[in-house]
Amino acid sequence: MSADNDTALAEQRRKGLRVAFVVSVGFTSAVSLGAIVPFLVPIFAAQFLLGSSGPMPLGKTLGAALLILFTGIGMMVLTNLFGDRPSTFLILLALIYFFCFVAQSAGTGGPAIFLVQVVAIMVPLIGILNKDLANSILSILISGILGGTLLMWLAHAVFPEPPSTRRVPARAAAGPPSYGRALANTAILLGAVAVCLINDQLSAALVIPITIASLLGQFDAAASSRMAIGLVVINLSGGILASIAYSILMLRPNLLSIFLIILVVTLILGGRAAGRSQDAKMYAGALTTFLILFGLGVSPVPGSAAESFATRIVYVGAALIYTLLMAAIFWPQSETRETHSK
């Protein structure tokens, strides 16, 4: 038993080091190159790495990259065609979110499904709320996909998994899809996206629905009210860490400071997210929140200035509370009891 624990801890350590390495390198490189959305590459890379201890097979990697890219292109087309017709546009978004949640409930798709959701949230918001960035969406997505994929392979080259411990990646618990929960999650996410589409603050619009999508993917781990409260605290801590990190960065604003700050935070959050415990998804969500908020702080996007950091943390807190309340209202009661009984 002790040997199994030691093996699990060693595996978690290697995975955590990979995540910290690629997030730090990816984020710092994106900032140095003047990336408009510097958090996209590290989020993609972290999701790929947290999906399994071994590198994704080439075919699966290519499939996930093409799925995300085609989703982005499709969302650009839908935004251009239906962006000025809110009712039709929201119905189309609802269908995309619904299919993503169905796939998640069935345990299929892996990390690519969450990344598809991120793209399906980000592209419409940027396309409608920031016309200056609308023409750059495709290049942003391509750089995010390529950067995240290359960093994933680089991380496994630098911190390889010993052949003796390499296993076929464990599949998420397979089962019949939960259409009721997927429909409820779609309503929860779509409501937030609809509100954000009439908000002219791009930073707020990005943070809120992505936080909600991340949180909805974590709820399977929250099998009790106590864990649900912990889920809120852990995710909110990602925003608080981002605020502290930005304040530290302002004392010595340079690339080395960014690298060291990101490295320290990702060693903490990424190390916990790399574990096999029930709270691993929560720490992965907190890492996502941290990267988005900190990335918006250093982004060249107009309106992403530091003075709105406290406001953005309030938005994250509001997104967490909104998600918990809406889940309690909309989730099918039979499924809620089943989840709590696990």
C-alpha positions as a Markdown table, in Angstrom:
| # | Residue | x | y | z |
|---|---|---|---|---|
| 1 | Met | 0.0 | 0.0 | 0.0 |
| 2 | Ser | 2.9 | 2.3 | 0.9 |
| 3 | Ala | 4.5 | 1.6 | -2.4 |
| 4 | Asp | 1.3 | 2.5 | -4.3 |
| 5 | Asn | 1.1 | 5.8 | -2.4 |
| 6 | Asp | 4.8 | 6.5 | -3.2 |
| 7 | Thr | 4.1 | 5.8 | -6.9 |
| 8 | Ala | 1.1 | 8.0 | -6.9 |
| 9 | Leu | 2.9 | 10.9 | -5.2 |
| 10 | Ala | 5.8 | 10.6 | -7.7 |
| 11 | Glu | 3.4 | 10.6 | -10.6 |
| 12 | Gln | 1.6 | 13.6 | -9.2 |
| 13 | Arg | 5.0 | 15.4 | -8.7 |
| 14 | Arg | 6.0 | 14.8 | -12.3 |
| 15 | Lys | 2.7 | 15.9 | -13.6 |
| 16 | Gly | 2.7 | 19.0 | -11.4 |
| 17 | Leu | 6.2 | 19.9 | -12.6 |
| 18 | Arg | 5.1 | 19.6 | -16.2 |
| 19 | Val | 2.1 | 21.9 | -15.6 |
| 20 | Ala | 4.2 | 24.5 | -13.7 |
| 21 | Phe | 6.9 | 24.4 | -16.5 |
| 22 | Val | 4.6 | 24.8 | -19.5 |
| 23 | Val | 2.4 | 27.4 | -17.8 |
| 24 | Ser | 5.3 | 29.5 | -16.8 |
| 25 | Val | 7.1 | 29.3 | -20.1 |
| 26 | Gly | 3.9 | 29.6 | -22.1 |
| 27 | Phe | 2.6 | 32.6 | -20.3 |
| 28 | Thr | 5.9 | 34.5 | -20.2 |
| 29 | Ser | 6.5 | 33.8 | -23.9 |
| 30 | Ala | 3.0 | 35.0 | -24.8 |
| 31 | Val | 3.6 | 38.3 | -22.8 |
| 32 | Ser | 7.0 | 38.8 | -24.4 |
| 33 | Leu | 5.5 | 38.4 | -27.9 |
| 34 | Gly | 2.7 | 40.8 | -27.1 |
| 35 | Ala | -0.1 | 38.2 | -27.3 |
| 36 | Ile | -3.5 | 39.8 | -26.9 |
| 37 | Val | -4.8 | 36.9 | -24.9 |
| 38 | Pro | -1.7 | 35.6 | -23.0 |
| 39 | Phe | -3.6 | 33.1 | -20.9 |
| 40 | Leu | -4.9 | 31.0 | -23.8 |
| 41 | Val | -1.7 | 29.0 | -24.6 |
| 42 | Pro | -1.0 | 28.0 | -20.9 |
| 43 | Ile | -4.6 | 27.1 | -20.3 |
| 44 | Phe | -4.6 | 24.8 | -23.4 |
| 45 | Ala | -1.3 | 23.2 | -22.4 |
| 46 | Ala | -2.4 | 22.7 | -18.8 |
| 47 | Gln | -5.7 | 21.1 | -19.8 |
| 48 | Phe | -3.9 | 18.7 | -22.1 |
| 49 | Leu | -1.3 | 17.8 | -19.4 |
| 50 | Leu | -3.9 | 17.4 | -16.6 |
| 51 | Gly | -5.9 | 15.0 | -18.8 |
| 52 | Ser | -3.4 | 12.1 | -18.3 |
| 53 | Ser | 0.1 | 11.4 | -17.0 |
| 54 | Gly | 1.4 | 10.3 | -20.4 |
| 55 | Pro | 1.5 | 12.5 | -23.6 |
| 56 | Met | -1.6 | 12.4 | -25.7 |
| 57 | Pro | -1.2 | 10.2 | -28.8 |
| 58 | Leu | -0.4 | 12.0 | -32.0 |
| 59 | Gly | -3.8 | 11.1 | -33.5 |
| 60 | Lys | -5.7 | 12.2 | -30.4 |
| 61 | Thr | -3.7 | 15.4 | -30.2 |
| 62 | Leu | -4.4 | 16.2 | -33.8 |
| 63 | Gly | -8.1 | 15.4 | -33.4 |
| 64 | Ala | -8.4 | 17.6 | -30.3 |
| 65 | Ala | -6.6 | 20.5 | -32.0 |
| 66 | Leu | -8.7 | 20.3 | -35.2 |
| 67 | Leu | -11.9 | 20.1 | -33.1 |
| 68 | Ile | -11.0 | 23.3 | -31.2 |
| 69 | Leu | -9.9 | 25.0 | -34.4 |
| 70 | Phe | -13.0 | 24.1 | -36.3 |
| 71 | Thr | -15.1 | 25.2 | -33.3 |
| 72 | Gly | -13.4 | 28.6 | -33.4 |
| 73 | Ile | -13.9 | 29.0 | -37.1 |
| 74 | Gly | -17.6 | 27.9 | -36.8 |
| 75 | Met | -18.2 | 30.3 | -34.0 |
| 76 | Met | -16.7 | 33.1 | -36.0 |
| 77 | Val | -19.1 | 32.4 | -38.9 |
| 78 | Leu | -22.0 | 32.2 | -36.5 |
| 79 | Thr | -21.1 | 35.4 | -34.8 |
| 80 | Asn | -20.8 | 37.2 | -38.2 |
| 81 | Leu | -24.1 | 35.8 | -39.4 |
| 82 | Phe | -26.2 | 36.0 | -36.3 |
| 83 | Gly | -24.5 | 38.3 | -34.0 |
| 84 | Asp | -27.0 | 41.1 | -34.7 |
| 85 | Arg | -29.9 | 38.6 | -34.1 |
| 86 | Pro | -29.7 | 37.9 | -30.3 |
| 87 | Ser | -32.5 | 35.3 | -30.1 |
| 88 | Thr | -31.2 | 33.1 | -32.9 |
| 89 | Phe | -27.6 | 33.5 | -31.8 |
| 90 | Leu | -28.4 | 32.5 | -28.2 |
| 91 | Ile | -30.3 | 29.4 | -29.5 |
| 92 | Leu | -27.3 | 28.3 | -31.5 |
| 93 | Leu | -25.0 | 28.9 | -28.6 |
| 94 | Ala | -27.3 | 26.9 | -26.4 |
| 95 | Leu | -27.1 | 23.9 | -28.8 |
| 96 | Ile | -23.3 | 24.0 | -28.7 |
| 97 | Tyr | -23.1 | 24.2 | -25.0 |
| 98 | Phe | -25.7 | 21.5 | -24.6 |
| 99 | Phe | -23.7 | 19.0 | -26.7 |
| 100 | Cys | -20.6 | 19.9 | -24.7 |
| 101 | Phe | -22.3 | 19.2 | -21.4 |
| 102 | Val | -23.8 | 16.0 | -22.8 |
| 103 | Ala | -20.3 | 14.8 | -23.7 |
| 104 | Gln | -19.0 | 15.7 | -20.3 |
| 105 | Ser | -21.8 | 13.9 | -18.5 |
| 106 | Ala | -21.0 | 10.8 | -20.5 |
| 107 | Gly | -17.3 | 11.0 | -19.7 |
| 108 | Thr | -16.2 | 11.4 | -23.3 |
| 109 | Gly | -14.0 | 14.0 | -25.0 |
| 110 | Gly | -11.6 | 14.6 | -22.2 |
| 111 | Pro | -10.0 | 18.1 | -21.7 |
| 112 | Ala | -10.9 | 19.0 | -25.4 |
| 113 | Ile | -14.5 | 19.4 | -24.4 |
| 114 | Phe | -13.8 | 22.1 | -21.8 |
| 115 | Leu | -11.5 | 23.9 | -24.3 |
| 116 | Val | -14.3 | 23.8 | -26.9 |
| 117 | Gln | -16.5 | 25.5 | -24.4 |
| 118 | Val | -13.9 | 28.1 | -23.7 |
| 119 | Val | -13.6 | 28.8 | -27.4 |
| 120 | Ala | -17.4 | 28.9 | -27.8 |
| 121 | Ile | -17.6 | 31.5 | -25.0 |
| 122 | Met | -14.6 | 33.6 | -26.0 |
| 123 | Val | -15.1 | 34.0 | -29.7 |
| 124 | Pro | -18.7 | 35.4 | -29.6 |
| 125 | Leu | -17.8 | 37.7 | -26.7 |
| 126 | Ile | -14.7 | 39.1 | -28.5 |
| 127 | Gly | -16.5 | 39.2 | -31.8 |
| 128 | Ile | -19.4 | 41.3 | -30.5 |
| 129 | Leu | -17.9 | 43.3 | -27.7 |
| 130 | Asn | -14.5 | 44.2 | -29.2 |
| 131 | Lys | -14.6 | 44.8 | -32.9 |
| 132 | Asp | -10.9 | 45.7 | -32.9 |
| 133 | Leu | -10.0 | 42.1 | -31.9 |
| 134 | Ala | -12.6 | 40.4 | -34.0 |
| 135 | Asn | -10.3 | 40.1 | -37.0 |
| 136 | Ser | -7.6 | 38.6 | -34.8 |
| 137 | Ile | -9.7 | 35.7 | -33.3 |
| 138 | Leu | -8.5 | 33.1 | -35.8 |
| 139 | Ser | -4.8 | 33.9 | -35.3 |
| 140 | Ile | -5.3 | 33.9 | -31.5 |
| 141 | Leu | -6.9 | 30.5 | -31.7 |
| 142 | Ile | -4.2 | 29.0 | -34.0 |
| 143 | Ser | -1.4 | 30.3 | -31.8 |
| 144 | Gly | -3.2 | 29.0 | -28.7 |
| 145 | Ile | -3.7 | 25.5 | -30.1 |
| 146 | Leu | -0.2 | 25.2 | -31.6 |
| 147 | Gly | 1.5 | 26.7 | -28.5 |
| 148 | Gly | -0.5 | 24.5 | -26.1 |
| 149 | Thr | 0.2 | 21.3 | -28.1 |
| 150 | Leu | 3.9 | 22.0 | -28.5 |
| 151 | Leu | 4.3 | 22.9 | -24.9 |
| 152 | Met | 2.6 | 19.6 | -23.9 |
| 153 | Trp | 5.1 | 17.6 | -25.8 |
| 154 | Leu | 8.0 | 19.7 | -24.6 |
| 155 | Ala | 6.9 | 19.1 | -21.0 |
| 156 | His | 7.0 | 15.4 | -21.5 |
| 157 | Ala | 10.4 | 15.6 | -23.1 |
| 158 | Val | 11.8 | 17.6 | -20.1 |
| 159 | Phe | 9.9 | 15.6 | -17.4 |
| 160 | Pro | 9.3 | 12.2 | -18.9 |
| 161 | Glu | 7.1 | 9.5 | -17.4 |
| 162 | Pro | 9.2 | 6.4 | -16.5 |
| 163 | Pro | 8.3 | 3.5 | -18.9 |
| 164 | Ser | 7.6 | 1.3 | -15.9 |
| 165 | Thr | 4.8 | 3.6 | -14.7 |
| 166 | Arg | 3.3 | 4.5 | -18.0 |
| 167 | Arg | -0.3 | 3.5 | -18.3 |
| 168 | Val | -3.0 | 3.8 | -20.8 |
| 169 | Pro | -4.8 | 7.0 | -19.7 |
| 170 | Ala | -7.8 | 6.1 | -17.6 |
| 171 | Arg | -11.0 | 7.1 | -19.2 |
| 172 | Ala | -13.5 | 9.2 | -17.3 |
| 173 | Ala | -16.4 | 7.2 | -15.8 |
| 174 | Ala | -18.2 | 6.1 | -18.9 |
| 175 | Gly | -22.0 | 5.9 | -18.8 |
| 176 | Pro | -25.2 | 7.1 | -20.3 |
| 177 | Pro | -25.3 | 10.9 | -20.9 |
| 178 | Ser | -27.4 | 12.9 | -18.4 |
| 179 | Tyr | -29.6 | 15.0 | -20.7 |
| 180 | Gly | -31.4 | 16.6 | -17.8 |
| 181 | Arg | -28.2 | 17.9 | -16.1 |
| 182 | Ala | -26.8 | 18.9 | -19.5 |
| 183 | Leu | -29.9 | 21.0 | -20.2 |
| 184 | Ala | -29.7 | 22.6 | -16.7 |
| 185 | Asn | -26.0 | 23.4 | -17.2 |
| 186 | Thr | -26.8 | 24.9 | -20.6 |
| 187 | Ala | -29.4 | 27.2 | -19.1 |
| 188 | Ile | -27.0 | 28.3 | -16.3 |
| 189 | Leu | -24.2 | 29.1 | -18.7 |
| 190 | Leu | -26.3 | 30.6 | -21.4 |
| 191 | Gly | -27.9 | 33.0 | -18.9 |
| 192 | Ala | -24.5 | 34.3 | -17.9 |
| 193 | Val | -23.3 | 34.6 | -21.6 |
| 194 | Ala | -26.5 | 36.5 | -22.4 |
| 195 | Val | -25.9 | 39.0 | -19.6 |
| 196 | Cys | -22.2 | 39.4 | -20.6 |
| 197 | Leu | -23.1 | 40.1 | -24.3 |
| 198 | Ile | -24.8 | 43.3 | -23.2 |
| 199 | Asn | -21.8 | 44.2 | -21.0 |
| 200 | Asp | -19.2 | 46.5 | -22.7 |
| 201 | Gln | -16.4 | 45.4 | -20.4 |
| 202 | Leu | -14.6 | 42.6 | -22.2 |
| 203 | Ser | -12.6 | 41.5 | -19.2 |
| 204 | Ala | -15.7 | 41.0 | -17.1 |
| 205 | Ala | -17.4 | 39.2 | -19.9 |
| 206 | Leu | -14.6 | 36.7 | -20.3 |
| 207 | Val | -14.1 | 36.0 | -16.7 |
| 208 | Ile | -17.7 | 35.3 | -15.7 |
| 209 | Pro | -18.9 | 32.6 | -18.2 |
| 210 | Ile | -15.5 | 30.8 | -18.3 |
| 211 | Thr | -15.5 | 30.6 | -14.5 |
| 212 | Ile | -19.1 | 29.2 | -14.6 |
| 213 | Ala | -18.2 | 26.6 | -17.3 |
| 214 | Ser | -15.2 | 25.5 | -15.3 |
| 215 | Leu | -17.3 | 25.3 | -12.1 |
| 216 | Leu | -20.0 | 23.2 | -13.7 |
| 217 | Gly | -17.3 | 20.7 | -14.7 |
| 218 | Gln | -16.2 | 20.5 | -11.1 |
| 219 | Phe | -19.5 | 19.8 | -9.5 |
| 220 | Asp | -19.2 | 16.0 | -9.7 |
| 221 | Ala | -16.4 | 16.3 | -7.1 |
| 222 | Ala | -18.7 | 18.3 | -4.7 |
| 223 | Ala | -20.5 | 15.4 | -3.2 |
| 224 | Ser | -21.6 | 17.3 | -0.1 |
| 225 | Ser | -22.4 | 20.8 | 1.0 |
| 226 | Arg | -19.1 | 21.1 | 2.8 |
| 227 | Met | -17.2 | 20.2 | -0.4 |
| 228 | Ala | -19.4 | 22.7 | -2.3 |
| 229 | Ile | -18.3 | 25.5 | 0.1 |
| 230 | Gly | -14.7 | 24.3 | -0.3 |
| 231 | Leu | -15.1 | 24.4 | -4.1 |
| 232 | Val | -16.1 | 28.1 | -3.9 |
| 233 | Val | -13.3 | 29.0 | -1.6 |
| 234 | Ile | -10.6 | 27.2 | -3.7 |
| 235 | Asn | -11.9 | 28.8 | -6.9 |
| 236 | Leu | -12.1 | 32.2 | -5.4 |
| 237 | Ser | -8.6 | 31.8 | -4.1 |
| 238 | Gly | -7.4 | 31.7 | -7.7 |
| 239 | Gly | -8.7 | 35.3 | -8.1 |
| 240 | Ile | -7.2 | 36.4 | -4.9 |
| 241 | Leu | -3.8 | 34.9 | -5.9 |
| 242 | Ala | -4.1 | 36.8 | -9.2 |
| 243 | Ser | -4.6 | 40.1 | -7.4 |
| 244 | Ile | -1.7 | 39.5 | -5.1 |
| 245 | Ala | 0.5 | 38.4 | -7.9 |
| 246 | Tyr | -0.3 | 41.5 | -10.0 |
| 247 | Ser | 0.5 | 43.7 | -7.0 |
| 248 | Ile | 3.9 | 42.0 | -6.6 |
| 249 | Leu | 4.5 | 42.3 | -10.4 |
| 250 | Met | 4.0 | 46.1 | -10.2 |
| 251 | Leu | 6.9 | 46.3 | -7.8 |
| 252 | Arg | 9.2 | 45.0 | -10.5 |
| 253 | Pro | 7.4 | 44.7 | -13.8 |
| 254 | Asn | 9.6 | 42.6 | -16.1 |
| 255 | Leu | 9.5 | 39.1 | -17.7 |
| 256 | Leu | 11.6 | 37.5 | -15.1 |
| 257 | Ser | 9.1 | 38.6 | -12.4 |
| 258 | Ile | 6.2 | 37.2 | -14.4 |
| 259 | Phe | 8.0 | 33.9 | -14.9 |
| 260 | Leu | 8.8 | 33.5 | -11.2 |
| 261 | Ile | 5.3 | 34.6 | -10.1 |
| 262 | Ile | 3.6 | 32.2 | -12.5 |
| 263 | Leu | 6.0 | 29.4 | -11.5 |
| 264 | Val | 5.3 | 29.7 | -7.8 |
| 265 | Val | 1.6 | 29.9 | -8.2 |
| 266 | Thr | 1.4 | 27.0 | -10.6 |
| 267 | Leu | 3.6 | 24.8 | -8.4 |
| 268 | Ile | 1.0 | 25.3 | -5.7 |
| 269 | Leu | -2.2 | 25.0 | -7.7 |
| 270 | Gly | -0.9 | 22.8 | -10.5 |
| 271 | Gly | 0.6 | 20.4 | -8.1 |
| 272 | Arg | -2.7 | 19.9 | -6.3 |
| 273 | Ala | -4.6 | 19.7 | -9.6 |
| 274 | Ala | -2.3 | 16.9 | -10.8 |
| 275 | Gly | -3.4 | 14.6 | -7.9 |
| 276 | Arg | -5.9 | 11.9 | -8.0 |
| 277 | Ser | -7.9 | 13.3 | -5.1 |
| 278 | Gln | -11.5 | 14.5 | -5.4 |
| 279 | Asp | -10.4 | 18.2 | -5.1 |
| 280 | Ala | -8.0 | 18.0 | -8.1 |
| 281 | Lys | -10.7 | 19.4 | -10.4 |
| 282 | Met | -11.2 | 22.3 | -8.0 |
| 283 | Tyr | -7.5 | 23.3 | -8.0 |
| 284 | Ala | -7.5 | 23.0 | -11.8 |
| 285 | Gly | -10.4 | 25.4 | -11.9 |
| 286 | Ala | -8.6 | 27.8 | -9.5 |
| 287 | Leu | -5.6 | 27.7 | -11.8 |
| 288 | Thr | -7.8 | 28.6 | -14.8 |
| 289 | Thr | -9.3 | 31.5 | -12.9 |
| 290 | Phe | -5.8 | 32.7 | -11.8 |
| 291 | Leu | -4.5 | 32.6 | -15.4 |
| 292 | Ile | -7.4 | 34.4 | -16.9 |
| 293 | Leu | -7.4 | 37.2 | -14.3 |
| 294 | Phe | -3.6 | 37.7 | -14.2 |
| 295 | Gly | -3.5 | 37.4 | -18.0 |
| 296 | Leu | -6.1 | 40.2 | -18.4 |
| 297 | Gly | -4.1 | 42.3 | -16.0 |
| 298 | Val | -1.0 | 42.2 | -18.2 |
| 299 | Ser | -2.8 | 42.0 | -21.6 |
| 300 | Pro | -2.6 | 44.9 | -24.0 |
| 301 | Val | -6.4 | 44.7 | -24.5 |
| 302 | Pro | -8.0 | 48.1 | -23.8 |
| 303 | Gly | -9.8 | 48.1 | -20.6 |
| 304 | Ser | -7.7 | 45.3 | -19.0 |
| 305 | Ala | -6.0 | 47.7 | -16.6 |
| 306 | Ala | -5.0 | 46.9 | -13.0 |
| 307 | Glu | -7.5 | 49.2 | -11.4 |
| 308 | Ser | -10.3 | 46.7 | -12.2 |
| 309 | Phe | -8.7 | 43.8 | -10.5 |
| 310 | Ala | -10.8 | 44.1 | -7.4 |
| 311 | Thr | -13.9 | 44.4 | -9.6 |
| 312 | Arg | -13.0 | 41.3 | -11.5 |
| 313 | Ile | -12.6 | 39.3 | -8.3 |
| 314 | Val | -16.1 | 40.4 | -7.3 |
| 315 | Tyr | -17.2 | 39.1 | -10.7 |
| 316 | Val | -15.6 | 35.7 | -10.0 |
| 317 | Gly | -17.3 | 35.5 | -6.6 |
| 318 | Ala | -20.6 | 36.4 | -8.2 |
| 319 | Ala | -20.1 | 33.7 | -10.8 |
| 320 | Leu | -19.4 | 31.1 | -8.1 |
| 321 | Ile | -22.5 | 32.0 | -6.1 |
| 322 | Tyr | -24.6 | 32.3 | -9.2 |
| 323 | Thr | -23.6 | 28.8 | -10.3 |
| 324 | Leu | -24.2 | 27.2 | -6.9 |
| 325 | Leu | -27.6 | 28.8 | -6.6 |
| 326 | Met | -28.7 | 28.0 | -10.2 |
| 327 | Ala | -27.4 | 24.4 | -9.9 |
| 328 | Ala | -29.5 | 23.9 | -6.7 |
| 329 | Ile | -32.6 | 25.2 | -8.6 |
| 330 | Phe | -32.2 | 23.7 | -12.0 |
| 331 | Trp | -30.4 | 20.4 | -11.5 |
| 332 | Pro | -32.8 | 17.4 | -11.6 |
| 333 | Gln | -33.4 | 16.4 | -7.9 |
| 334 | Ser | -33.0 | 12.7 | -8.6 |
| 335 | Glu | -29.5 | 13.2 | -10.1 |
| 336 | Thr | -28.5 | 15.5 | -7.3 |
| 337 | Arg | -29.4 | 12.8 | -4.8 |
| 338 | Glu | -27.5 | 10.3 | -6.8 |
| 339 | Thr | -24.4 | 12.5 | -6.9 |
| 340 | His | -24.5 | 13.1 | -3.2 |
| 341 | Ser | -24.8 | 9.4 | -2.5 |
| 342 | Lys | -21.6 | 8.5 | -4.3 |
